[in-house]
Amino acid sequence: LGGTFFAASRSYDDPANTRELSGYGLLDLRAGIVLGKDWRLQAEVNNVFDKDYETSSFFNQPGRTFFVTLHYAPAP
């Protein structure tokens, strides 16, 4: 189990500091389970609260995303 919280304060998108970008906070969560000797299942949710934010003017970032991964790594 794990999680990440990332926070950014307001910032500016131009050299003259006239185009202000809002601050934002993001929460990502992840969990994994061992299914057997060689198998592991992982799930991840990024941007849990589906926050709309920009890291540069007019460059929107992804909303909430889900990932499920099945890992196979044979033991030597």
Buried (B, 14 or more C-beta within 10 A) or exposed (E): EEEEEEEEEEBEBEEEEEEEBEEBEBBBBBEBEEEEEEEBEEEBBBBBEEEEBBEEEEEEEEEEEEEEEEEEEEEE
